[in-house]
């Protein structure tokens, strides 16, 4: 049995043992045997893998729709709820991010919602940052990784709450670099049935922020979409749906750059990464098909509340462990 399954079982065992107080201050041996039998019966490898798979489907759906990669949900779910060590949770998330990009990214390219030239340009910065973040993760303890992830969640919640991502603001200052690289684009708005053209601005700022996104991706296994989407939408004036689709297309390349480092360190457990990747692929395919019909504003508002709750939990565990 995988080390992570033993850890998850042990953690649930400790949680359920607290419930033995229902039998009195000094619970009987019979009561103790009942609870230990319950743990052994429930937390089998099949049940754990099924739980990981189901959680990953939801993570893939949200990650695909919001362009966040799913890791922002997978890592807290595996670490907080299933008791997986955060290093292995991040390793599984790295694999799932590649899976998300492969599943949903292809669908977005087919729908012509991805700005390929912009994505490949920004990928120069994110790939370099991802390698740096992956090496840095090997030098930090699990406690500080949890704190860093909690802070990243707070930033994500703030950016989404502030959002005005998709606001149609006009920046009249031309960007010579964007024009030279032909980064401006056109996408089909399925809601209105119109072809919408847009220009790209502040290419330098977007490139720098993409480098930071790469570091976060390699360090925390979250794909970097939490920075890429606001960077493209707020700073570069790319429409929200195009930014989310382009981010989903990019995160696979970013994660692949750091996956080798995690694999060499032994931080990728196949019993955890396998069901995570499969679940995220299924969820991302569902999310990519539903994206055009969803109310982005309502979805962002609900997701922001979830992020704040999870961030508080991650910070509390990291600072008190």
N, C-alpha and C positions, 0 to 999 in steps of 0.2 A: 504494500500500500504506500502511496506517495506520502512524503513528509508533510505536505500541506493538508492532506486529509487527516493525518494523525493530530496535527495542530488544531484543525477546525473541530474535531471531535473532542479534544481535550478542553478547548475553550467552552464549548457548549456544555460539557460535563460540569465545569466549574459554575456556569450560570445556573444550571438546573439544580445543582447541589444546594444552592441557596434556598431553593423552594422546599427543601426538606424540612424547614422550620414549621411547615404546616402540620407536621406530625408531632410537634412539641419541641421543647427546648433541647431534649436529648432524643432525637429520632431513633426509632428501633432499627435493628439490623434488617428487618423485613422491608421497612420503608426505604432504607438505603439501597437494598438490592433492587427494588422496583424502579427507582430512578436510574440506577446504573444500567439496568436492562433496557429501559426506555431509550437511553442515550445510544447504547449499542445497536438497538433495533432501528432507530431513526437515522443516525448519522452514518449510513453505509456509503461506500464510494459512489454507488449509483445515485443515491439521494443528493449527495453533495454536487456531483457533476450535473444532475438535472437542475438543481437550484442555480448553479453557475450559468447554465444554458438559458434558463428563463430570464434571469436578471440581464444577461447579455443581449437578449432580444430587445428588451425595453431600452437598454443603453444604445444599441445600434439604431433604433428608430429615432430617438431624440438626437443622437449625434449626427445622423444623416440629415435631418430636417434643419438643424441649427448650424451645421458645418463644424461641429466641435469634436467629432471623431469618436465619441462614445467613451473614451477613457476617463473623462471627467465624472462619469457615473460608475464605470466598472471598478476603478481603483477603490473608492470609498465602500462600494458594495462588498467587494471581496475582503477588504481589510476590516471594516467595522462590523459587518453582519455575519460573515462566514469565517472570520478569524484567520484569514490567510496573511502571512507576513507581507508587509508592504512592498518589500523588494520583489517578491514573487508576483504580487498583484500588479506592480508596475511592468514587470516582464511580460505578463499575460496581456496587459493593456497594449503594450507595444505591438504584439502580434495581432491583437484585435483591431488596432488602428490600420494596419496594413490590409486586413480583411475588409474593413469598412470602405477604405478607398477603392479597393478592387471591385467591391460590389456596387456601391452607390456611384462612385466616380465614373464608371463606365456608362451607367444610365444617364448621368448628367451630360456627359460628352455626347451621347446619342441625341439628347434633347437640345443640344447646342446652347446649353446654359453655362458652360465652362469657358473662361477666357484662357485659352491654352498658352498664348504668348506671355501673358501676365503671370500665370502660374509657374512657368518654367524660369522666368526671370527672377521671381521671388524665391524660387527653390534654391538658387545659388547661395542665398543667405541662410535659409532654414536648415539646409543639409550641413553646412559648416557648424551652425549652432547646435544641431542635434548631436553631432559627434562630441562636441565640447561638453554638453550636458550629460551625456552617457558616461563619460569618464569621471565627471564630477560626482555623479550619483554613487559611484563605487567608493568614494572617500567620505561619504556622509553616513551617519547612523540612521536607523529606522525612525528614531524619535524626531530628528530634524527633517527627515523626508516628509513625515506626517505634518509637521508645522508648515513646511514649505507648500505642501499640497493644500492645506487649509487656507493659507494666504492667497494661493492661486484661485481657489474657489471664491473667496471674498471679492477678489478683483473681477472675476467673471460675472458675479452677481451684480457688482456695481456697473460694469460696462453694459450689461443687458438691461438693467433698470434705467440707466441714463439714455438708453439705446439710441435714439434718433438715428439708428443705423441707416435705415432706408429712406430717410427724409430727402426729398429732392431739392438739395441746396445747390446753387449754381456758383461755381468758382470761375471767375472770368480770366484768371491768370493762366496763360497756356503753359504747359509743361513740355519743354523741348525734348527732354529725355524720353518721355512717353511717346511723343510724336516720332522721334527718331527710331525707336524700337517698335513702333506700330502697336502699342498696347491698347489703344482705344478699340471698342467693340460694339457688337449688336447682339441682342437676345430677343427671343420671342416671349412676350408676356401672355401666358395662357389665360389669365383672368380677363384680359381685355381683347385678346386676339390680335394684338398689334406688335409690330417690330419696334423695339426701343433701342435707340443708339445712345451711347454714353462716352464720355471722355475720362481719361485717367489723369489725376493730378497728384502732386507731392510724391513723386516716384521715389525720391531719396528717403523720405520719412518712412514710407511703406517698406522699403528695403531694409532699413535699420530695425524696424519693429518685427519684421519677419525673422531677422537674426535672433532677436530675443525670444520669439515664438519657438524657434528651433531649439534653443537652450532649454526652455521649459518642457518641450517634447521629450528630449533626451533625458532630462533630469527626472521628470514626473510621469512620463508615459501617457500624456494627455493629447497628443497630436498637434498641439499648438494652435488649434482653431480658435481658442479663447482669445488669442491676440490677433490672429490673421483676419478673422471676420471683421472685428472693429477697425483694424488697420486699413483694410480695403474699403470698408463702407464709410467710415468717418473721415479718415485722412485722404484716401485716394478717390473718394466720391464714386465708388463702384456700387451699383444697385445691390440691395441686400441679398436677393436670391442668387445673383451672379457671384457675389462674394462667398456665400455659403457653399455653392456648388464648386467654385474654384478651390476653396479651402479643402473640401472633401476630396477633390482630385489630388491636391498637393500632399495631404498628410501621410499618404502611403509611402511616398518617396522619402519624406522626412523621417518617418518611423523606421523604414528599412535601413537608413544610415546608422541608426543607433542600435538596431536589433542585434547586429553582429557582436557588439560590445557586451550586451546583456547575456547573449548566448555563451560567449567565451567565459564569462564570470560564473555561469551556472545559475543565473537568475530566472531562467525560463523553464518552468515545470510543465511538461506536456499534459499532465492530468488536469492542470488548471487552465493552461493556454489553449488546449484543444477545444473544450466546450465553449470557452469564451469566444474564440475566433468564429466557430460555427454559428453561435447565437447572434453575434454582432453582424455577421454577413446576412443572415435571415432578416434581422431587424432593419439593417441599412437598406436592403432591397424594398422592404415594405415602406419605410420612411421616404425613400426617393420617389416612390409612386404617389404617395399621399401629399407630398410637399406643396404641389400647386393648388391643392384644395384646402389647406389648413390656414387658420387665422394666425399669422405670425405674431401679432401683438399679444393676443391672449396666451399663446404658447410660451412666449418669452416671459410674461408676467408670472405664470404658474411655475415655470422652471427656475426663475430667480428665487422664489421662496424656498424651493427644494434645495438649491445651492447654499443658501444661507444656513439652513438647518444642518446640512451635512458639514459645512465649513466649521461651524461651532463644535460639532462632535469631533472632527479631526484635530482641531486645535486643542481641545480639552484633553484628548488622549495623548497627543504629542507632548504637551506641556506638563502633564501629571504622571506620565509613565516613568 
